[in-house]
Amino acid sequence: MGSYNAAVDMVGERLGALAEQHVLVVGAGEVGEGIAVALGAAGVASITVANRTVERAGRLAERVGGA
């Protein structure tokens, strides 16, 4: 998960504080999950997960407190 946290940190450095941001994660596979978890840990305002299968998107969204 370290590389996902590093990616989220880099986004925060370039765009500013992530705490007020609403984000869309496209894909609920390994990378999407890693990024969603890192974004959740960074304290984003909300996470929406889009995926080919609604079930998998829903499971990831529930895990990270998103929709």
Phi and psi in degrees as a GROMACS rama.xvg file:
@    title "Ramachandran Plot"
@    xaxis  label "Phi"
@    yaxis  label "Psi"
@TYPE xy
-58.6551  -41.2711  GLY-2
-69.6907  -31.7194  SER-3
-69.1179  -41.7491  TYR-4
-62.7693  -39.8845  ASN-5
-63.1123  -40.6985  ALA-6
-63.5342  -43.6313  ALA-7
-66.0264  -39.0826  VAL-8
-60.2919  -42.5019  ASP-9
-64.0082  -41.0738  MET-10
-61.4692  -43.7989  VAL-11
-61.2471  -38.0631  GLY-12
-65.1965  -36.5718  GLU-13
-84.1272  -34.6053  ARG-14
-105.578  -10.0105  LEU-15
97.1529  -168.848  GLY-16
-56.2217  135.344  ALA-17
-92.7221  -10.1557  LEU-18
-59.2816  -30.3342  ALA-19
-96.3151  2.54833  GLU-20
-88.4581  145.835  GLN-21
-107.84  124.557  HIS-22
-120.367  151.637  VAL-23
-114.325  123.781  LEU-24
-104.57  120.847  VAL-25
-98.7231  112.974  VAL-26
106.779  137.239  GLY-27
-117.944  22.7685  ALA-28
-81.4746  -160.113  GLY-29
-58.6533  -47.1651  GLU-30
-69.76  -46.3524  VAL-31
-58.0222  -42.3178  GLY-32
-63.4932  -45.495  GLU-33
-60.5306  -43.7552  GLY-34
-67.4433  -43.3802  ILE-35
-61.0061  -43.145  ALA-36
-64.2668  -43.6117  VAL-37
-65.4475  -39.8875  ALA-38
-64.1091  -41.3705  LEU-39
-60.8574  -42.5698  GLY-40
-65.8884  -28.6531  ALA-41
-78.1322  -8.82189  ALA-42
84.5217  29.5373  GLY-43
-60.6046  156.012  VAL-44
-66.1211  -42.4361  ALA-45
-156.973  154.112  SER-46
-128.166  126.096  ILE-47
-111.352  132.928  THR-48
-111.649  126.817  VAL-49
-114.473  136.905  ALA-50
-154.232  162.34  ASN-51
-60.1455  -37.0447  ARG-52
-108.941  127.882  THR-53
-62.0063  -37.8501  VAL-54
-60.4637  -46.949  GLU-55
-67.9797  -39.9544  ARG-56
-61.2626  -42.5176  ALA-57
-63.153  -42.0665  GLY-58
-62.5305  -43.7232  ARG-59
-67.1379  -43.1638  LEU-60
-59.5305  -42.9478  ALA-61
-62.0443  -39.6484  GLU-62
-63.9445  -36.0627  ARG-63
-103.432  8.27011  VAL-64
74.3189  27.9813  GLY-65
-109.064  -160.861  GLY-66
